[in-house]
Amino acid sequence: MGKCPSSSLSLILPVFLCAQTPLPAAPDFETDIAPIFESHCLSCHNRDDAEGDYVLETKKEALAHPDAILPGEAARSYLIDQITGLDPAMPDGKDPLSDDQVDLIFEWINAGAPWPEDRVLKDDPPRDLDWWSLKPILKPAVLDAGSHNAVDVFIDRKLKEMKLEPVGEAPLHSLIRRLSYDLTGLPPRPEEVEQFLADHQGDVDRDQVWAKWINHFLDSPGFGEKWAQHWLDLARYAETHGYDKDKLRPNAWPYRDYVIRSFNEDKPYSRFVQEQVAGDVLFPGEPDGIIGLGFLAAGPWDYVGHQEVGEDKLDGRIAKHLDRDEMISAVFNVFQSTTVQCAQCHHHKFDPIKTEDYYRLHAVFAAVDRADRIYEGLSAEQMAERNEIVAQINNLKREQEDISSKVERELTARVSGIKRRIREIKDTYGSGKHPQYGFRSGTADTADTEKWVQVDLGKISNVTRIFIFPAYDFEGDDGGGYGFPVRYRVEASNDPEFNKHVRILSDATALDQPNPGLESLPIDVGPPGMRYIRITATRLKKESAGYLFALGELQAVDAFEA
């Protein structure tokens, strides 16, 4: 009996030791796992896209799929199945995960897939800026100097790789022709050809002669005209707005001439770029700082969306968005060869540009608008004085708006008090209705709903003139001309159904009519006699209550028995 406890301990001890053996440490979710999911998975498996009905933004969503992640059972988890194998299915359309990344996810799942409950992953593409297209242009080293020209080093190297021999030097006539066309887009003049040939006679330094003629064509006005056309194509330059109305741009030409002049003056490229993107801010008071902004305004412009529709309507706001998108696209397409506009709907698929980046750029251009600006004619001192005056005017306008708002608030309060007092007096002493109080129809949903009112004179009467009195909004704020139709006609008949012998006394159905206020509208009539008069509203007036038809009174004058 005394040995039993010892025997029992020997059996229990190994089990106890196994239970205390520590599990391998799980990869850290924040530093090891989350970056993999955010960089390689979340662009498809987010709440907006949810490819395969699977979302990987939170722990709850990631584990909602019954087989995707099985904590403690990585080998049975569908996620592991999708990211492993000879041709992994995921990430879809991208490079497979590295072996180290797969191992981290495998170990993480086997360790129980620890994931903080409050941790929400974000679709955050890698910010790898080590792209060839984003690096500054560097002048390559010339390894050997055996060629006649440094450029030829690279050509000769490639020719040798292809086991080809360079062609011989072109005749002088061909050289001057090529040079002139390349730099000016025009053939050389006969006298230029003669001089070029003469300069090569005798024992001369051909390099110096060649340099002389290169400078000759570079100094030609034709150089700027030739090469500006390529830049103007990039800048979307046009002398009309485009779109359906395609209105003229009478002041587009200064930007064209600015580009030509910039090429001819050999303006530094950095300055050329700055003037076209933010010249008015970077170079205030300098004409080229204003003219260069023609780059931003050179693209197509929706006249209808901006001018005829306006930003108070959805189509106008869409037009403004597309206009600013066009500016952003032009700046980045031209100066960085990057299609940044892709990121307005999703993170860029091929460049390190996020949607947030795009809309930050949109905010930069949001206040930019198109307008004619004075760019030349004033000295720097005059321009500074003008800018100061403009600033003062803007300040005064803001003060005026503040005063107007204050006065309007005070008047509104006073008017409300007066109206309240009027109602109190009426309630106390009573008041009769205005003669033009009238009666009105029920409301309609649309202005083109037809409504009519008919008057029975009691018997056939000879009427020489009819007066129509507009109604007055006695209880509301719509005032005189309340409910008076925008378009209408006045008819007479002896048939109460107006099926026969209908006579049109007045037809105002073709055009919208002005509101008469409280002025009566006379209509000359004359024989034959009539019994019924009908006024039909073919287009109703919009009042605060809705579309309706109202009249104060109809008066038939000089009526007597037939």
C-alpha positions in Angstrom: 0.0 0.0 0.0 2.8 2.4 0.7 4.2 2.0 -2.8 1.0 2.9 -4.6 1.4 6.7 -4.3 5.0 6.4 -5.7 3.8 4.4 -8.7 1.0 6.9 -9.4 3.4 9.8 -9.4 5.6 8.1 -11.9 2.7 7.8 -14.3 1.4 11.4 -13.8 4.8 13.1 -13.9 5.4 12.8 -17.7 2.0 14.1 -18.4 2.6 17.1 -16.1 5.9 17.8 -17.8 4.3 17.7 -21.3 1.7 20.2 -20.2 4.3 22.6 -19.1 6.4 22.5 -22.3 6.1 26.0 -23.9 4.6 26.4 -27.4 6.7 28.1 -30.0 6.2 31.9 -29.8 3.7 33.2 -32.3 4.8 35.7 -34.9 3.9 39.2 -33.8 0.7 40.2 -35.6 1.5 43.9 -35.7 5.0 43.6 -37.1 4.9 40.3 -39.0 1.4 39.5 -40.2 -0.6 42.7 -40.6 2.0 44.2 -43.1 1.6 41.1 -45.3 -2.2 41.2 -45.3 -2.3 45.0 -45.9 0.2 45.0 -48.7 -0.8 41.8 -50.5 -4.4 40.9 -49.6 -6.5 43.8 -48.6 -6.7 45.5 -52.0 -9.2 42.8 -53.0 -10.5 41.5 -49.6 -11.7 44.7 -48.2 -15.3 45.7 -47.2 -15.9 47.5 -50.5 -14.7 44.8 -52.9 -15.0 41.7 -50.7 -13.7 39.4 -53.5 -14.9 35.8 -53.0 -17.2 37.2 -50.2 -14.1 37.3 -47.9 -13.1 40.3 -45.9 -9.8 40.5 -44.1 -10.1 43.9 -42.2 -10.8 42.6 -38.7 -10.4 39.4 -36.8 -14.2 38.9 -36.7 -14.5 39.2 -40.4 -11.4 37.1 -41.1 -12.7 34.2 -39.0 -16.2 34.5 -40.3 -15.4 32.2 -43.1 -15.7 28.7 -41.6 -12.5 27.3 -43.3 -10.3 30.3 -44.2 -8.3 30.5 -40.9 -8.6 27.6 -38.4 -6.6 28.7 -35.3 -4.1 26.0 -34.4 -4.6 24.1 -37.6 -2.7 25.9 -40.3 -2.4 22.8 -42.6 -6.3 22.6 -42.8 -6.8 26.3 -43.3 -8.0 27.4 -46.7 -5.9 30.5 -46.6 -2.7 28.4 -46.5 -4.0 26.3 -49.5 -4.5 29.5 -51.5 -1.0 31.0 -50.9 1.1 27.8 -51.3 1.8 25.4 -54.1 3.7 25.6 -57.4 1.2 28.2 -58.7 -0.5 29.9 -55.8 -4.0 31.2 -56.5 -3.4 34.2 -54.2 -2.5 37.0 -54.3 -4.5 37.2 -57.5 -2.6 38.7 -60.4 0.5 39.5 -58.3 3.8 37.9 -57.4 3.4 35.0 -54.9 4.3 35.5 -51.3 7.8 34.7 -50.4 8.6 31.5 -48.5 9.4 33.5 -45.4 6.0 35.3 -45.6 4.2 32.0 -46.0 6.1 30.5 -43.1 5.1 33.4 -40.9 1.4 33.0 -41.7 1.6 29.3 -41.2 3.3 29.7 -37.7 0.8 32.4 -36.8 -2.2 30.2 -37.5 -0.7 27.3 -35.7 -0.1 29.5 -32.7 -3.8 30.3 -32.5 -4.0 33.2 -35.0 -3.7 35.9 -32.3 -5.2 39.2 -33.6 -6.2 42.1 -31.3 -9.9 42.6 -31.4 -9.7 46.4 -32.0 -7.1 46.1 -34.8 -8.5 47.1 -38.1 -6.4 46.6 -41.2 -6.2 49.2 -43.9 -5.7 48.8 -47.6 -2.3 50.4 -47.6 -0.1 49.7 -50.7 3.6 49.6 -50.3 5.2 53.0 -50.5 8.2 51.8 -52.4 9.6 54.9 -54.1 12.6 53.1 -55.5 11.1 53.1 -59.0 13.1 53.9 -62.1 10.5 56.4 -63.3 10.8 58.4 -60.0 14.6 58.6 -59.9 16.4 61.7 -61.2 18.0 61.5 -64.6 21.7 60.9 -64.4 24.3 61.3 -67.1 25.8 57.9 -67.8 29.5 57.5 -67.7 31.2 57.0 -71.1 33.5 54.0 -70.7 35.6 54.4 -73.8 36.4 57.4 -75.9 37.3 55.7 -79.2 34.2 57.0 -81.0 34.0 60.4 -82.7 31.2 61.5 -80.5 30.2 60.5 -76.9 26.7 59.5 -78.1 28.3 57.1 -80.6 29.9 55.1 -77.7 26.5 53.6 -76.9 25.6 53.2 -80.6 28.9 51.5 -81.4 28.6 49.2 -78.4 25.2 48.0 -79.6 26.4 47.6 -83.2 29.2 45.4 -82.0 26.8 43.3 -80.0 24.7 42.8 -83.1 27.9 42.3 -85.3 27.0 45.2 -87.5 29.1 47.9 -89.1 28.1 51.6 -89.0 27.2 53.2 -92.3 29.5 55.8 -93.7 29.1 59.6 -93.2 26.2 61.2 -95.1 26.9 63.7 -97.9 27.1 67.3 -96.9 23.8 68.1 -98.6 22.1 65.4 -96.6 23.7 66.6 -93.3 22.5 70.2 -93.7 19.1 69.0 -94.7 18.7 66.7 -91.7 20.0 69.3 -89.3 17.6 72.0 -90.5 14.6 69.6 -90.4 15.5 68.2 -87.0 15.9 71.7 -85.4 13.4 73.9 -87.2 11.1 71.5 -89.1 11.9 73.4 -92.3 14.3 72.7 -95.2 17.4 74.8 -95.3 17.4 77.9 -97.5 19.5 77.7 -100.7 22.0 80.3 -99.3 22.4 78.3 -96.1 23.2 75.2 -98.1 25.8 77.1 -100.2 27.4 78.5 -97.0 27.4 75.1 -95.3 29.3 73.6 -98.3 31.7 76.5 -98.4 32.5 76.2 -94.7 33.7 72.6 -95.3 36.2 73.5 -98.1 39.9 73.1 -97.3 41.5 72.0 -94.2 38.9 72.9 -91.6 37.9 71.6 -88.1 34.7 69.8 -89.0 33.6 69.7 -85.4 33.7 73.5 -85.2 31.8 73.9 -88.4 29.2 71.5 -87.3 28.9 73.3 -83.9 28.5 76.6 -85.7 25.6 75.4 -87.8 23.9 73.7 -84.9 24.0 77.0 -83.0 22.8 78.8 -86.2 19.6 76.7 -86.3 19.2 76.8 -82.5 19.2 80.6 -82.8 16.5 80.5 -85.5 12.9 81.5 -84.5 11.9 78.3 -86.3 13.6 76.2 -83.5 11.0 77.3 -80.9 8.2 77.0 -83.4 9.2 73.5 -84.3 9.7 72.1 -80.8 6.9 74.1 -79.1 4.4 72.1 -81.2 5.4 68.9 -79.3 5.0 70.6 -75.9 1.7 72.2 -76.9 0.4 68.7 -77.8 1.3 67.5 -74.3 -0.3 70.6 -72.8 -3.6 69.9 -74.6 -3.4 73.3 -76.2 -6.4 74.4 -78.3 -8.0 77.7 -79.2 -11.5 76.5 -78.5 -13.0 74.9 -75.4 -14.1 71.7 -77.0 -17.2 69.8 -76.0 -20.5 70.3 -77.9 -20.5 74.1 -78.0 -16.7 74.4 -78.7 -16.6 78.1 -78.0 -13.6 80.2 -79.1 -10.7 81.0 -76.7 -9.7 84.5 -78.0 -6.9 84.7 -75.4 -5.3 81.3 -75.8 -2.5 82.5 -78.0 -0.2 84.2 -75.4 0.5 80.7 -73.9 1.4 79.4 -77.3 3.8 82.3 -77.9 5.2 81.8 -74.3 6.1 78.2 -75.1 7.8 79.2 -78.3 9.7 82.0 -76.6 10.8 79.7 -73.8 12.4 77.2 -76.2 14.1 80.0 -78.1 15.4 81.6 -74.9 16.7 78.2 -73.7 14.7 78.7 -70.5 15.8 76.2 -67.7 13.4 73.3 -67.6 12.9 73.7 -63.8 11.8 77.3 -64.3 9.6 76.3 -67.2 7.8 73.7 -65.0 7.3 76.1 -62.1 5.8 78.8 -64.2 3.2 76.4 -65.7 2.1 74.9 -62.4 2.4 77.7 -59.8 3.9 80.7 -61.6 1.5 83.3 -60.1 2.6 82.3 -56.6 6.3 81.6 -57.2 6.9 84.6 -59.5 4.4 87.3 -58.6 4.5 90.4 -60.8 6.4 88.6 -63.6 4.4 88.2 -66.9 5.6 84.6 -67.5 4.4 83.6 -64.1 0.9 84.4 -65.3 1.1 83.3 -68.9 2.6 80.0 -68.0 -0.5 79.0 -66.1 -2.1 78.7 -69.5 -0.9 75.1 -69.2 -3.5 74.4 -66.5 -6.3 76.0 -68.5 -5.3 74.6 -71.9 -7.4 71.5 -71.7 -11.1 71.0 -72.7 -13.7 72.9 -70.7 -17.4 72.1 -70.4 -19.1 75.4 -71.1 -22.6 73.9 -70.5 -21.6 72.2 -67.2 -19.9 75.3 -65.8 -21.8 78.2 -67.2 -25.3 77.0 -68.1 -25.9 74.4 -65.5 -23.8 75.7 -62.6 -22.4 74.2 -59.4 -25.8 74.5 -57.6 -26.9 71.4 -59.6 -25.3 67.9 -59.6 -24.3 68.0 -63.3 -22.4 71.3 -62.6 -20.6 69.8 -59.7 -19.7 66.8 -61.8 -18.3 69.1 -64.5 -16.2 70.9 -61.9 -14.8 67.6 -60.6 -13.9 66.4 -64.1 -12.3 69.8 -64.9 -10.0 69.6 -61.8 -9.3 65.9 -62.6 -8.2 67.0 -66.1 -5.7 69.5 -64.6 -4.3 67.0 -62.1 -4.0 64.4 -64.9 -2.2 66.8 -67.2 0.3 67.9 -64.5 1.3 64.4 -63.6 1.0 62.8 -67.1 3.3 65.5 -68.5 5.8 66.2 -65.8 6.0 62.7 -64.2 4.7 60.4 -66.9 2.3 59.0 -64.3 -1.4 58.3 -64.7 -2.3 59.6 -61.3 -6.0 59.8 -62.3 -6.3 56.0 -61.9 -6.2 56.6 -58.1 -9.4 58.6 -58.0 -11.3 55.3 -57.8 -8.7 52.9 -56.3 -5.1 52.8 -55.2 -2.9 52.9 -58.2 -2.1 49.3 -59.4 1.3 50.0 -60.8 2.6 53.2 -59.2 3.0 54.0 -55.4 0.0 56.4 -55.4 -3.0 56.0 -53.1 -6.5 57.3 -53.4 -5.8 59.6 -50.5 -2.9 61.1 -52.5 -5.1 61.8 -55.5 -7.7 63.6 -53.4 -5.0 65.6 -51.6 -4.0 66.8 -55.1 -7.6 67.5 -55.9 -7.7 69.8 -52.9 -4.7 71.6 -54.2 -6.4 72.4 -57.5 -10.0 72.8 -56.1 -9.7 76.6 -55.9 -8.2 77.0 -59.4 -10.6 78.5 -61.9 -10.3 79.8 -65.5 -10.5 83.5 -66.1 -8.7 86.1 -68.2 -5.9 87.8 -66.3 -3.7 90.8 -67.0 -0.2 89.6 -67.3 1.8 92.5 -68.9 1.7 96.3 -69.3 2.4 97.3 -65.7 5.8 97.7 -64.1 6.7 95.6 -61.1 5.9 98.6 -58.8 2.6 99.2 -60.5 1.7 95.5 -60.3 2.5 95.5 -56.6 0.3 98.6 -56.1 -2.4 97.0 -58.1 -2.2 93.8 -56.1 -2.5 95.9 -52.9 -5.5 97.7 -54.2 -7.2 94.4 -55.2 -6.5 93.1 -51.7 -8.1 96.2 -50.2 -11.1 95.8 -52.4 -11.5 92.1 -51.4 -11.3 93.1 -47.7 -14.0 95.8 -48.3 -16.2 93.3 -50.0 -15.9 90.9 -47.1 -16.7 93.8 -44.7 -19.7 94.7 -46.9 -20.9 91.1 -46.8 -20.6 91.0 -43.0 -22.6 94.2 -42.7 -25.2 93.0 -45.1 -25.5 89.7 -43.2 -25.9 91.6 -39.9 -28.5 94.0 -41.3 -30.4 91.1 -42.8 -30.5 89.3 -39.5 -31.7 92.4 -37.7 -34.3 93.2 -40.3 -35.5 89.6 -40.3 -36.0 89.8 -36.5 -37.8 93.2 -36.8 -40.1 92.0 -39.6 -41.0 88.9 -37.7 -41.9 91.0 -34.7 -44.1 93.3 -36.9 -45.9 90.4 -38.5 -46.5 88.9 -35.1 -48.0 92.3 -33.9 -50.2 92.5 -37.0 -51.6 89.0 -36.2 -52.2 90.0 -32.6 -54.1 93.1 -33.7 -56.2 91.1 -36.3 -57.0 88.5 -33.6 -58.1 91.3 -31.2 -60.0 93.6 -33.5 -60.8 91.4 -36.5 -60.3 92.3 -40.2 -62.0 91.8 -43.5 -60.4 89.9 -46.3 -58.7 91.7 -49.1 -61.0 92.1 -52.2 -58.7 90.0 -54.2 -58.6 87.2 -51.6 -60.3 84.9 -54.1 -60.3 81.1 -54.2 -57.7 78.6 -55.4 -57.5 75.1 -56.8 -55.9 72.1 -55.1 -52.1 71.7 -55.6 -50.6 69.6 -58.4 -47.2 67.8 -58.7 -46.2 69.4 -62.0 -46.6 72.8 -63.6 -48.2 71.3 -66.8 -51.3 69.9 -65.0 -54.3 71.6 -66.6 -56.9 73.3 -64.3 -59.9 75.5 -65.1 -62.6 77.6 -63.6 -65.9 78.5 -65.3 -68.4 81.4 -64.7 -72.1 81.2 -65.5 -73.5 84.6 -66.4 -77.0 83.2 -65.8 -78.2 83.9 -69.4 -76.8 84.7 -72.8 -75.4 88.2 -72.5 -73.6 90.7 -74.7 -70.2 91.4 -73.1 -67.9 94.1 -74.4 -65.0 93.6 -71.9 -63.9 91.1 -69.3 -61.6 92.0 -66.3 -59.6 89.2 -64.6 -58.5 90.1 -61.1 -55.5 88.1 -59.7 -55.8 86.6 -56.3 -53.9 87.8 -53.2 -52.2 85.5 -50.6 -54.0 86.8 -47.6 -52.6 84.3 -45.1 -49.1 83.6 -46.5 -46.2 85.5 -47.9 -46.7 84.9 -51.6 -48.6 88.3 -52.1 -50.3 89.6 -55.2 -50.7 87.5 -58.3 -51.0 84.4 -56.1 -51.6 81.3 -58.2 -52.1 83.4 -61.4 -51.3 80.9 -64.3 -48.0 81.2 -66.2 -49.9 80.2 -69.4 -53.6 80.2 -69.9 -56.5 80.8 -72.3 -59.9 82.4 -71.9 -62.9 80.9 -73.8 -66.6 81.6 -74.1 -69.5 79.4 -75.1 -73.3 78.9 -74.7 -72.6 75.2 -74.0 -71.8 74.5 -70.4 -69.6 71.5 -71.4 -67.7 73.6 -74.0 -68.1 70.9 -76.6 -69.5 73.2 -79.3 -69.6 76.9 -80.4 -66.4 77.6 -78.3 -64.9 81.0 -78.9 -61.4 81.9 -77.8 -61.3 85.3 -76.2 -57.6 85.3 -75.3 -54.8 82.8 -75.9 -51.7 83.1 -73.8 -50.5 79.5 -74.0 -47.5 79.9 -76.3 -45.2 81.9 -73.9 -44.8 82.3 -70.2 -46.7 85.4 -69.0 -45.4 87.9 -66.4 -47.0 87.9 -63.0 -49.6 90.7 -62.9 -49.4 91.3 -59.2 -52.7 93.0 -58.3 -53.3 94.6 -61.7 -56.4 93.5 -63.4 -56.2 92.1 -67.0 -58.7 93.5 -69.4 -59.9 91.5 -72.4 -62.0 93.1 -75.2 -64.8 90.8 -76.2 -67.7 92.1 -78.3 -70.6 90.2 -79.9 -72.0 87.6 -80.2 -73.4 87.0 -76.8 -72.3 84.3 -74.4 -73.4 82.6 -71.2 -70.3 80.8 -70.0 -66.8 82.0 -69.6 -64.0 79.5 -68.9 -60.4 80.3 -67.9 -58.0 77.3 -68.3 -54.5 77.3 -66.8 -52.2 75.3 -69.1 -49.1 76.0 -67.0 -49.4 76.5 -63.2 -47.5 78.9 -61.0 -45.3 77.5 -58.3 -46.2 78.8 -54.9 -45.0 77.8 -51.4 -47.9 75.3 -51.2 -47.1 73.8 -54.6 -48.3 74.2 -58.2 -51.8 75.7 -58.1 -54.3 77.9 -60.0 -56.0 80.9 -58.2 -58.1 83.9 -59.3 -59.5 86.8 -57.2 -62.5 87.7 -59.4 -63.9 87.8 -63.0 -65.9 90.8 -64.0 -68.0 91.0 -67.2 -68.7 94.6 -68.2 -71.6 96.2 -70.3 -73.6 93.0 -70.3 -77.3 93.3 -71.2 -80.0 90.8 -72.4 -79.7 89.5 -75.9 
